[in-house]
Amino acid sequence: MVRLTNILEKVKGYHPRADTDLINKAYVYASRMHDGQQRKSGDAYFIHPVSVADIIADMRLDASSVCAALLHDVVEDCAASVSDIETVFGDEVAFLVDGVTKLGKVNFASREDRQAESFRKMLVAMARDIRVLLVKLADRLDNMRTLDHMTEAAQERIARETIEIYAPLAGRLGIQWLKAELEDLSFRFLEPDAYGLLEEQVRAVSKNTDSHMSEVTTKLKKMLVTRGFSVQVSGRRKHLYSLHRKMKASGIGFEQVHDFVAFRVITESVADCYATLGVIHSEWTPVPGRFKDYIALPKSNMYQSLHTTVIGPGNRRVEIQIRTHEMHRTAEYGIAAHWQYKEQTGGIDPKDAARFVWLRQLMEFQQEVADPEEFYESVKVDLFPDDVYVFTPKGDVKTFPRGSTPVDFAYAVHSDVGHRCSGARVNGAIVPLRHKMQNGDVVEIITSKNHHPSKDWLEFVVTSRARSRIRTYLRTEEREHAIKLGKDLLEKELRKNGMSLSKFLKSKRAKEVLSRFRVGNEDDLYARVGIGKLALPTVMEQIVPTEDVERDSLRPGFFERTVQRVAGDADGIRIQGMDNMLVRFAQCCNPVPGDPVTGWITRGRGVSVHRRGCPRVLELDPERRVQVSWGDDVHVDLPVSLRVMTDDRAGILASVSSVFSANNVSISEASCLSKDGRAENLFHFRVGDIDRLREIMRGVARLKGVIDVERV
């Protein structure tokens, strides 16, 4: 167990004048507030905030950050309030604690919405002070280290959130050791069989790996020292998730992986970085296409190094990173190494601010997107970029995620440029708007005042900024169309009843009708009628009450004309606030019972049920989304497809089929495409719940010769 003395020694080691009295006070306060509380493991809860504070000290942050780590759960889980924290510890510590605290006493439609809004709150706070995020990352790391005592469902949910959100955030901030540990821990819980197998395989070759690492380190240091360079040379093993990701991306097995380690050379100056590179290339043959200069073009997280791969001792590939001491410090601590603390507030050194444009863009994006799910899913996309560096015609450098297009570039310049983008020149040549930009491209946008965004653009743009601006434009356009249509329909219906729309809007009855349907103004009413969310006869019944005519005798409304009952495969789906709706299960994502789901009201075809987070839903109008859930007693088999990557060998399909048979599931259709010793197999079948599907996926993944299993 970590002790307070350990934390204080670390803090005083890098910050001799730190306010240790404040840390002592926070320790005592948190200990008192958490007294009697236990974690799922049975350990005292207070162990957790102390461990988080120890991680913060490892990041070499200031006393206020350490205090915030000790106090980060007292508002959420104890009787303390943010104002209490401010009174005792000051507004700086209180702000950090509040930024990390989840949204509490607010009602949300789902756990996912609460999660997304809590994340949005943290982003707003971290825009003012990045230490909010650093404390949250430390909190998440300790939670991941102690995840064994949670339920399997909770482990999977937390691990997935970690690998999709928090590990990429750590990488974006340049804290590579933290990113690596979060990824490995998530990998362990998300794919336990693959993790265990890879861990065992790495352990089996560790003796040879250690011998190789020692040999290369010795020869590399001797090579450079004898030429007068003052250097530090070290080797490190690559973490498991990094190896797993490489094997998966390349479609190779463990036996084909040869670079388990990477080597690092730390020099005294930038000039020495390039000079040592020259020496290494003169002694060991460089591998073509494997040199990267991140000193001249740093990554967006401030990372700088020279990367090269050479053919070293034993004709084995050797990956080498070359950097200065300052670059190494940044690579280890990321943004924490550059954060300047003032008496009350923190701020990034201006020379580093440009490298964190992504953070500003993330903040702008959260202000524009009202829908929590869309925001959360889009943030995931933006956190994973493999950066591409392109140039404006004036020579300014702009950074984009790999795969970005001229449309992404246009929206990065300005929304109006994006909206009016009609074409682009890349390196002087006209290219299609879906052209993928490459490193070093010079991009010029062609605009036309008569050009407007197309829904097709959503199929190829990459950045959340572009997607958000396009969706906003299309929604505005669709809303304007719906308002016009709804107004025309209502006006015609009123005329049939001898009424004038303009006179009705001036009447007292108009306010009552708007209130009845919970809309803010007449445009909202028109829009709901225009998209079919409100049936016209239902609106007319409120405008022209008919006491002697039963409601059922009115002309059927929009959805009543479509369906009269829940039919066929829709058994087991509940739709919040609606009855007798036709339900269809979306073929783009094929939800099965147990999947988190969301609904979308179609035009004339009832409610389409999608898996939560389905990319297709995120492109649709959020005003037409409805909350749906599975019933308590669901008995329905729904279609699912799995893509299974395997070695191309005899008997593998029979082995896969046996897993389906063991789970009493029949394969309705299968296809196979073989290439270069690998096979891509697609299986179509029906399954009754998510647990059965997961059991099949786990069973297939355990088979010898299976490289990857994914749901499509």
C-alpha positions in Angstrom: 0.0 0.0 0.0 1.2 3.5 -0.8 1.9 5.7 2.2 1.7 9.5 2.5 5.4 9.7 3.2 6.1 8.0 -0.2 4.0 10.7 -2.0 5.6 13.6 -0.1 9.1 12.3 -0.9 8.3 12.1 -4.6 6.8 15.6 -4.6 9.7 17.2 -2.7 12.1 15.4 -5.0 11.0 17.4 -8.0 9.4 20.4 -6.3 11.3 21.2 -3.0 9.1 24.2 -2.2 5.8 22.4 -2.7 3.0 23.1 -0.1 3.3 19.8 1.7 1.1 21.1 4.6 -1.8 21.4 2.1 -1.2 17.8 0.9 -1.2 16.6 4.6 -4.5 18.4 5.2 -6.1 16.9 2.1 -4.9 13.4 3.2 -6.5 13.8 6.6 -9.7 15.3 5.2 -10.2 12.5 2.6 -9.4 9.8 5.1 -12.1 11.2 7.4 -14.7 11.5 4.6 -14.1 7.9 3.3 -13.9 6.4 6.7 -15.9 3.1 6.8 -16.2 2.9 3.0 -15.0 -0.2 1.1 -14.3 -1.1 -2.5 -15.6 -4.2 -4.2 -12.4 -6.0 -3.3 -13.2 -5.5 0.4 -10.2 -3.1 0.8 -10.7 0.3 2.5 -11.9 2.8 -0.1 -9.3 5.3 0.9 -6.5 3.2 -0.7 -7.9 4.3 -4.1 -7.5 8.1 -3.7 -4.0 7.6 -2.2 -3.0 5.5 -5.1 -4.3 8.1 -7.5 -2.3 10.8 -5.7 0.8 8.6 -6.0 0.3 8.3 -9.8 -0.1 12.1 -10.0 3.3 12.4 -8.1 4.8 10.1 -10.7 3.6 12.6 -13.3 5.5 15.3 -11.3 2.5 17.6 -10.9 2.1 20.3 -8.3 0.7 20.1 -4.8 -2.8 21.3 -5.9 -3.0 18.4 -8.3 -1.9 15.9 -5.6 -4.6 17.4 -3.3 -7.2 17.1 -6.0 -6.3 13.4 -6.5 -6.7 12.7 -2.8 -10.1 14.6 -2.7 -11.4 13.6 -6.2 -14.2 11.3 -4.8 -15.3 13.2 -1.7 -18.0 15.2 -3.5 -19.3 12.2 -5.6 -19.3 9.5 -2.9 -19.3 11.4 0.4 -21.2 14.2 2.1 -18.8 17.0 1.0 -19.7 19.7 -1.5 -17.5 21.7 -3.9 -18.1 24.8 -1.7 -16.8 22.8 1.3 -13.6 22.0 -0.7 -13.2 25.6 -1.7 -13.6 26.8 1.9 -10.9 24.4 3.2 -8.5 24.1 0.3 -9.1 27.2 -1.9 -10.7 27.7 -5.3 -7.9 26.1 -7.4 -8.2 22.7 -5.7 -12.0 23.0 -5.7 -12.1 23.6 -9.4 -9.9 20.6 -10.1 -12.1 18.3 -7.9 -15.3 19.7 -9.5 -13.9 19.1 -13.0 -13.3 15.4 -12.2 -16.6 14.8 -10.4 -19.3 13.1 -12.6 -22.7 14.7 -13.1 -24.7 13.6 -10.1 -28.2 14.7 -9.4 -29.4 15.1 -12.9 -31.8 12.7 -14.7 -30.7 11.2 -18.0 -32.5 8.9 -20.4 -29.6 6.3 -20.2 -26.3 5.5 -18.7 -24.7 6.4 -22.0 -26.1 9.9 -22.0 -25.0 10.4 -18.4 -21.5 9.1 -19.3 -21.3 11.4 -22.4 -22.4 14.5 -20.5 -20.0 13.8 -17.6 -17.2 13.5 -20.2 -18.4 16.8 -21.8 -18.3 18.5 -18.4 -14.7 17.3 -17.9 -13.7 18.6 -21.3 -15.0 22.0 -20.5 -13.0 22.0 -17.2 -9.8 20.7 -18.8 -10.0 23.5 -21.4 -9.4 25.9 -18.5 -6.9 23.6 -16.7 -5.4 20.4 -18.2 -4.7 19.1 -14.7 -8.4 18.1 -14.6 -7.8 15.5 -17.3 -4.5 14.4 -15.8 -6.2 13.6 -12.4 -9.0 11.8 -14.3 -6.4 9.7 -16.2 -4.7 8.8 -13.0 -8.1 7.9 -11.5 -8.9 5.7 -14.5 -5.5 3.9 -14.3 -5.9 2.9 -10.7 -9.5 1.7 -11.4 -8.2 -0.4 -14.3 -5.4 -1.9 -12.1 -8.1 -3.0 -9.6 -10.8 -4.1 -12.1 -10.7 -7.8 -11.2 -13.3 -7.5 -8.5 -16.0 -6.0 -10.8 -18.6 -8.0 -12.7 -17.7 -9.3 -16.1 -20.2 -6.8 -17.7 -18.7 -3.9 -15.8 -15.2 -5.0 -16.7 -16.0 -5.0 -20.4 -17.9 -1.7 -20.3 -15.1 0.1 -18.4 -12.3 -1.5 -20.4 -14.0 -0.5 -23.7 -14.4 3.1 -22.5 -10.8 3.1 -21.5 -9.4 1.9 -24.8 -11.7 4.1 -26.9 -11.4 7.3 -24.9 -8.9 7.5 -22.1 -5.9 5.7 -23.6 -6.1 7.8 -26.8 -6.4 10.9 -24.6 -3.2 9.9 -22.8 -1.5 9.5 -26.2 -2.8 12.8 -27.4 -1.3 14.4 -24.3 2.0 12.7 -25.0 2.1 10.5 -21.9 3.1 7.3 -23.7 3.7 5.1 -20.6 0.2 5.8 -19.3 -1.3 5.1 -22.8 0.6 1.8 -23.0 -0.5 0.6 -19.6 -4.2 1.6 -20.1 -4.2 -0.3 -23.5 -2.6 -3.4 -22.0 -5.1 -3.5 -19.1 -8.0 -2.9 -21.4 -6.8 -5.6 -23.8 -6.6 -8.1 -20.9 -10.3 -7.6 -20.0 -11.7 -7.2 -23.5 -9.9 -10.1 -25.1 -8.7 -12.3 -22.2 -8.0 -15.4 -24.4 -5.9 -13.4 -26.9 -4.1 -11.5 -24.1 -3.3 -14.7 -22.3 -2.0 -16.5 -25.4 0.2 -13.5 -26.4 1.6 -13.1 -22.9 2.6 -16.8 -22.9 4.2 -16.5 -26.3 6.2 -13.4 -25.4 7.3 -15.1 -22.1 8.5 -18.1 -24.1 10.9 -16.0 -26.2 11.9 -13.6 -23.5 15.3 -15.2 -22.9 16.3 -14.7 -26.5 14.8 -11.3 -26.5 16.8 -10.2 -23.5 20.0 -11.6 -25.0 19.3 -9.7 -28.3 18.5 -6.5 -26.4 21.7 -6.7 -24.4 23.9 -7.3 -27.6 22.4 -4.5 -29.6 22.6 -2.0 -26.7 26.3 -2.8 -26.1 27.2 -2.5 -29.8 25.2 0.6 -30.4 26.7 2.4 -27.4 30.3 1.4 -28.3 29.7 2.5 -31.9 28.7 6.0 -30.8 31.0 6.6 -27.8 34.1 5.6 -29.8 33.2 8.5 -32.2 33.0 11.0 -29.3 29.3 11.2 -28.7 28.0 11.4 -25.1 24.9 9.2 -25.3 22.5 7.1 -23.2 21.4 3.9 -25.0 18.6 1.6 -23.8 16.2 -1.1 -25.0 12.6 -1.7 -24.1 10.1 -4.4 -24.8 7.0 -3.4 -26.8 3.8 -3.7 -24.8 1.4 -6.5 -25.5 -1.4 -4.4 -27.1 1.1 -2.8 -29.4 2.1 -6.3 -30.6 -1.5 -7.5 -30.9 -2.5 -4.4 -32.9 0.5 -4.9 -35.3 -0.4 -8.6 -35.8 -4.0 -7.7 -36.4 -3.3 -4.9 -38.8 -0.7 -6.9 -40.8 -2.7 -10.1 -40.7 0.3 -12.0 -39.4 0.8 -14.6 -36.6 3.2 -14.3 -33.6 5.9 -16.4 -35.3 6.2 -13.7 -38.0 6.8 -10.9 -35.5 10.5 -10.2 -35.2 10.7 -6.7 -33.6 9.7 -7.3 -29.9 11.9 -4.5 -28.7 12.8 -0.9 -29.6 16.0 1.0 -28.8 16.5 4.5 -27.7 19.5 6.8 -28.0 19.5 10.0 -26.0 22.0 12.7 -27.1 23.2 16.1 -25.8 21.8 18.2 -28.7 19.7 18.3 -31.8 22.8 18.4 -34.0 24.0 15.2 -32.3 20.7 13.5 -33.1 21.3 13.8 -36.8 25.0 13.1 -36.5 24.4 9.8 -34.6 21.8 8.9 -37.2 24.5 9.2 -39.9 26.9 7.0 -37.9 24.2 4.3 -37.4 23.3 4.3 -41.1 26.9 4.0 -42.0 27.4 0.9 -39.8 24.1 -0.9 -40.2 22.0 -0.9 -43.4 18.9 1.3 -43.1 15.5 -0.3 -44.2 14.0 1.9 -47.0 10.9 3.8 -46.1 11.3 3.4 -42.4 12.9 6.7 -41.5 10.7 9.4 -39.9 11.8 12.9 -38.8 9.6 13.9 -35.9 12.1 16.6 -34.9 11.5 18.7 -38.0 7.8 17.9 -37.9 6.8 17.1 -34.3 3.6 15.1 -33.6 0.6 17.0 -32.4 1.3 15.9 -28.8 4.7 17.6 -28.9 6.6 14.3 -29.4 10.0 14.7 -31.1 12.5 12.0 -32.2 14.2 10.6 -35.2 12.9 7.1 -36.0 14.8 4.6 -38.1 14.9 0.8 -38.7 18.2 -0.9 -39.7 19.5 -4.4 -40.3 21.5 -5.0 -37.2 23.4 -8.0 -35.5 22.3 -11.4 -36.8 20.6 -9.8 -39.8 17.7 -8.8 -37.5 15.7 -5.6 -37.9 16.4 -3.1 -35.2 14.1 -0.1 -34.5 15.9 2.9 -33.1 14.6 6.3 -31.7 17.0 9.2 -31.3 16.2 12.2 -29.2 17.7 14.8 -26.8 17.2 14.8 -23.1 14.5 17.5 -23.4 12.7 15.5 -26.1 12.9 12.5 -23.8 11.4 14.4 -20.9 8.5 15.4 -23.2 8.0 11.9 -24.5 7.8 10.6 -20.9 5.6 13.2 -19.3 3.9 14.8 -22.4 1.9 17.9 -21.6 2.7 17.6 -17.9 6.3 18.5 -18.7 5.2 21.7 -20.4 2.4 22.9 -18.0 3.3 26.1 -16.3 1.6 26.6 -12.9 0.8 30.1 -11.7 -0.6 31.1 -8.3 -4.2 30.6 -9.2 -4.5 29.1 -12.7 -2.4 27.1 -15.1 -1.7 27.6 -18.8 0.3 26.1 -21.6 3.5 27.8 -22.7 2.6 29.8 -25.8 5.3 28.1 -27.9 3.5 24.8 -27.2 -0.1 26.0 -27.6 -0.2 25.5 -31.4 0.5 21.8 -30.9 -2.7 21.4 -29.0 -5.1 22.8 -31.6 -7.0 19.5 -31.4 -8.0 20.4 -27.8 -9.4 23.8 -28.9 -11.2 22.1 -31.8 -12.7 19.5 -29.4 -14.0 22.3 -27.2 -15.6 24.1 -30.2 -17.2 20.8 -31.3 -18.7 20.1 -27.8 -20.4 23.6 -27.9 -22.0 22.8 -31.3 -23.3 19.2 -30.7 -26.3 19.0 -28.5 -26.8 15.2 -28.7 -24.7 13.4 -26.1 -24.3 10.2 -28.0 -23.2 11.9 -31.2 -20.6 13.9 -29.3 -19.2 10.9 -27.5 -19.0 8.8 -30.6 -17.4 11.6 -32.7 -14.8 12.3 -30.0 -13.7 8.7 -30.2 -12.9 9.1 -33.9 -10.9 12.3 -33.3 -8.8 10.7 -30.6 -7.3 8.0 -32.8 -5.6 9.9 -35.7 -2.4 8.9 -37.3 -1.5 12.5 -38.3 -0.9 13.7 -41.8 0.9 17.0 -42.3 -0.2 19.2 -45.3 0.5 22.7 -46.4 -1.7 25.7 -47.4 -0.7 27.6 -50.6 1.1 30.1 -48.2 3.2 27.4 -46.7 1.4 27.0 -43.3 1.4 23.5 -41.9 -2.0 21.9 -41.0 -2.4 18.6 -39.2 -5.2 16.1 -40.0 -6.1 12.5 -39.1 -4.9 10.1 -41.8 -7.6 9.6 -44.5 -8.7 13.2 -44.3 -10.0 14.9 -47.5 -10.0 18.4 -49.0 -13.5 18.8 -47.5 -11.9 18.3 -44.0 -9.3 20.8 -45.0 -12.0 23.3 -46.1 -13.9 23.1 -42.8 -10.7 23.5 -40.8 -10.2 26.8 -42.6 -13.7 28.1 -41.9 -17.3 26.8 -42.0 -18.2 29.1 -44.9 -15.3 27.8 -46.9 -16.5 24.2 -46.2 -20.1 25.0 -47.1 -19.0 26.6 -50.4 -16.3 24.0 -51.3 -16.8 22.9 -54.9 -13.4 21.4 -55.7 -9.7 21.3 -54.7 -6.2 21.4 -56.1 -3.6 19.2 -54.5 0.0 19.9 -55.6 -1.5 22.0 -58.5 -3.8 19.2 -59.9 -7.6 19.1 -59.6 -8.7 16.2 -57.4 -12.0 14.8 -56.4 -13.4 16.0 -53.0 -13.0 12.5 -51.6 -9.3 12.4 -52.4 -7.2 11.4 -49.4 -4.5 13.9 -48.5 -0.9 12.7 -48.0 2.0 14.0 -46.1 3.6 17.1 -47.8 0.6 17.8 -50.0 -0.1 21.5 -50.9 -3.9 21.9 -50.7 -5.9 24.7 -52.3 -9.7 24.9 -51.9 -12.0 26.0 -54.8 -15.2 27.7 -53.7 -18.5 28.7 -55.3 -21.2 30.8 -53.8 -23.8 28.5 -55.4 -22.3 25.3 -53.9 -23.7 23.7 -50.8 -22.9 20.6 -48.6 -24.1 17.2 -49.8 -25.2 14.3 -47.6 -22.7 12.2 -49.6 -19.9 14.1 -48.0 -20.6 12.4 -44.7 -19.5 9.1 -46.3 -15.9 10.3 -46.7 -15.0 13.1 -44.4 -13.0 12.1 -41.3 -12.8 15.0 -38.8 -15.6 15.6 -36.3 -15.4 19.3 -37.1 -16.4 18.7 -40.8 -19.0 16.0 -39.9 -20.6 18.3 -37.3 -20.7 21.3 -39.7 -22.2 19.2 -42.5 -24.8 17.6 -40.3 -25.8 21.0 -38.8 -26.3 22.4 -42.3 -28.3 19.4 -43.5 -30.5 19.5 -40.4 -31.1 23.2 -40.8 -32.1 22.6 -44.4 -34.2 19.6 -43.6 -35.9 21.5 -40.7 -36.7 24.4 -43.0 -38.2 22.0 -45.5 -40.2 20.3 -42.7 -41.5 23.7 -41.4 -42.7 24.6 -44.9 -44.4 21.3 -45.4 -46.0 21.2 -41.9 -47.2 24.8 -42.3 -48.8 24.0 -45.7 -50.5 20.9 -44.4 -51.9 22.7 -41.3 -53.0 25.7 -43.4 -54.9 23.5 -45.8 -56.6 21.5 -43.0 -57.6 24.7 -41.2 -59.1 26.1 -44.4 -61.2 22.9 -44.7 -62.7 23.8 -41.3 -63.3 27.4 -42.3 -60.4 28.8 -40.3 -57.4 31.0 -41.0 -53.9 30.1 -39.9 -52.9 33.7 -39.2 -56.0 34.3 -37.0 -55.5 31.0 -35.2 -51.9 32.0 -34.3 -53.2 35.3 -32.8 -55.7 33.5 -30.6 -55.4 32.3 -27.0 -56.0 28.8 -28.3 -52.7 28.8 -30.2 -50.7 29.1 -26.9 -52.7 26.3 -25.4 -52.0 24.0 -28.4 -48.3 24.8 -28.3 -48.2 24.1 -24.6 -50.1 20.8 -25.1 -47.5 19.5 -27.5 -44.6 20.9 -25.6 -43.2 23.0 -28.4 -41.7 26.4 -28.1 -43.2 28.1 -31.1 -45.2 27.6 -34.2 -42.1 26.7 -36.3 -41.4 23.8 -33.9 -45.0 22.6 -34.4 -44.8 22.8 -38.2 -41.5 20.9 -38.1 -43.0 18.1 -36.0 -46.0 17.8 -38.4 -43.7 18.0 -41.4 -41.4 15.1 -40.4 -44.4 13.0 -39.2 -43.6 13.1 -35.5 -47.0 14.7 -34.9 -50.1 13.4 -36.7 -52.1 16.2 -38.4 -55.5 15.0 -37.1 -54.1 14.9 -33.6 -53.1 18.6 -33.9 -56.5 19.5 -35.5 -58.3 17.8 -32.6 -56.6 20.2 -30.2 -57.4 23.2 -32.4 -61.0 22.2 -33.2 -62.1 20.1 -30.2 -65.0 17.7 -31.2 -66.8 16.5 -28.1 -69.4 14.4 -29.9 -67.0 12.6 -32.1 -64.9 9.8 -30.6 -61.2 10.1 -31.2 -61.0 6.8 -32.9 -63.4 8.0 -35.6 -61.0 10.7 -36.8 -59.1 10.2 -40.0 -56.1 8.0 -39.2 -52.9 9.9 -38.4 -49.4 9.5 -39.9 -48.4 6.5 -38.0 -51.9 5.0 -37.5 -52.0 4.7 -41.3 -48.7 2.9 -41.3 -49.3 0.2 -38.6 -51.7 -0.9 -36.0 -49.5 -3.2 -34.0 -46.0 -4.3 -33.3 -45.4 -7.1 -35.8 -43.0 -10.0 -36.6 -39.4 -9.6 -35.3 -40.3 -6.6 -33.3 -41.4 -8.7 -30.3 -39.6 -7.6 -27.2 -38.9 -4.0 -28.0 -40.3 -1.1 -26.0 -40.6 2.4 -27.4 -40.6 5.2 -24.9 -43.9 7.2 -25.1 -45.3 5.3 -28.1 -47.6 2.3 -28.5 -48.6 0.2 -31.6 -45.6 1.2 -33.6 -44.1 -0.9 -36.4 -40.5 -1.8 -35.5 -37.8 -2.8 -37.9 -34.3 -4.0 -36.9 -31.6 -2.1 -38.9 -29.6 -4.3 -41.3 -26.6 -1.9 -41.1 -25.7 -3.0 -37.6 -28.0 -6.0 -36.9 -28.8 -5.5 -33.1 -29.6 -8.6 -31.0 -31.3 -8.9 -27.6 -28.9 -7.5 -25.0 -27.2 -5.0 -27.3 -27.6 -1.3 -26.1 -30.0 0.0 -28.7 -31.6 3.3 -29.9 -34.5 4.0 -32.2 -35.1 6.3 -35.1 -38.5 7.3 -36.5 -38.5 6.6 -40.3 -40.9 8.2 -42.7 -43.8 5.7 -43.2 -41.9 2.6 -41.9 -42.2 3.0 -38.1 -39.2 2.8 -35.8 -35.8 1.5 -37.0 -33.9 -0.1 -34.1 -30.1 0.3 -34.2 -27.2 -0.7 -32.0 -26.2 2.3 -29.9 -23.2 4.0 -31.5 -24.1 2.7 -35.0 -22.4 5.2 -37.4 -25.6 5.3 -39.5 -27.7 6.7 -36.6 -25.1 9.4 -35.9 -25.7 10.8 -39.4 -29.5 11.0 -38.9 -31.6 13.8 -37.4 -31.4 13.5 -33.6 -34.9 15.0 -33.3 -36.3 11.8 -34.7 -34.5 9.6 -32.2 -36.5 7.7 -29.6 -35.5 5.8 -26.5 -36.1 2.0 -27.0 -35.2 -1.0 -24.9 -35.5 -4.7 -24.9 -38.4 -6.3 -23.0 -38.0 -8.5 -20.0 -38.8 -11.7 -21.8 -37.4 -11.6 -25.3 -37.7 -14.7 -27.5 -36.6 -13.8 -31.0 -33.6 -14.9 -33.1 -32.1 -12.0 -35.2 -29.6 -12.0 -38.0 -25.9 -11.5 -37.3 -22.7 -11.6 -39.4 -19.2 -12.4 -38.2 -16.0 -11.9 -40.1 -13.3 -14.4 -39.1 -9.7 -14.0 -40.3 -7.8 -17.3 -40.3 -4.8 -19.1 -41.7 -5.7 -20.7 -45.1 -5.4 -24.3 -44.1 -7.5 -27.5 -44.4 -10.0 -28.2 -41.6 -10.3 -24.6 -40.3 -13.9 -24.1 -41.5 -14.9 -27.4 -40.0 -13.5 -26.3 -36.6 -15.3 -22.9 -36.8 -18.6 -24.7 -37.7 -18.3 -27.0 -34.7 -18.3 -23.9 -32.4 -21.7 -22.9 -33.9 -23.0 -26.4 -33.6 -22.0 -26.6 -29.9 -24.0 -23.5 -29.3 -27.1 -24.8 -31.2 -26.8 -22.2 -33.9 -27.1 -22.9 -37.6 -25.0 -21.0 -40.2 -27.4 -19.7 -42.9 -24.8 -18.5 -45.3 -21.0 -18.5 -45.5 -18.3 -17.2 -47.9 -14.5 -17.4 -48.0 -11.9 -15.3 -49.7 -8.3 -16.6 -49.7 -5.1 -14.6 -50.4 -1.4 -14.9 -49.4 -1.9 -17.7 -47.0 -4.8 -15.9 -45.1 -8.5 -16.4 -45.4 -11.3 -14.0 -44.8 -14.5 -15.9 -43.8 -18.0 -14.3 -43.5 -20.7 -16.2 -41.6 -24.4 -15.2 -41.5 -26.6 -16.7 -38.9 -29.4 -15.9 -36.4 -29.0 -15.7 -32.6 -31.3 -15.0 -29.7 -29.1 -12.9 -27.4 -25.8 -11.1 -27.0 -24.5 -13.7 -24.5 -24.8 -16.5 -27.0 -23.1 -14.4 -29.6 -20.2 -13.6 -27.3 -19.9 -17.3 -26.4 -19.6 -18.1 -30.2 -17.1 -15.3 -30.7 -14.9 -16.4 -27.8 -15.1 -20.1 -28.9 -14.0 -19.2 -32.5 -11.2 -16.9 -31.2 -9.8 -19.8 -29.2 -9.3 -22.0 -32.2 -5.8 -22.6 -33.6 -5.3 -20.7 -36.8 -7.9 -18.0 -36.0 -6.3 -14.5 -36.2 -9.3 -12.3 -35.6 -13.0 -12.4 -35.0 -15.2 -9.3 -35.4 -18.9 -8.6 -35.7 -20.0 -6.8 -38.9 
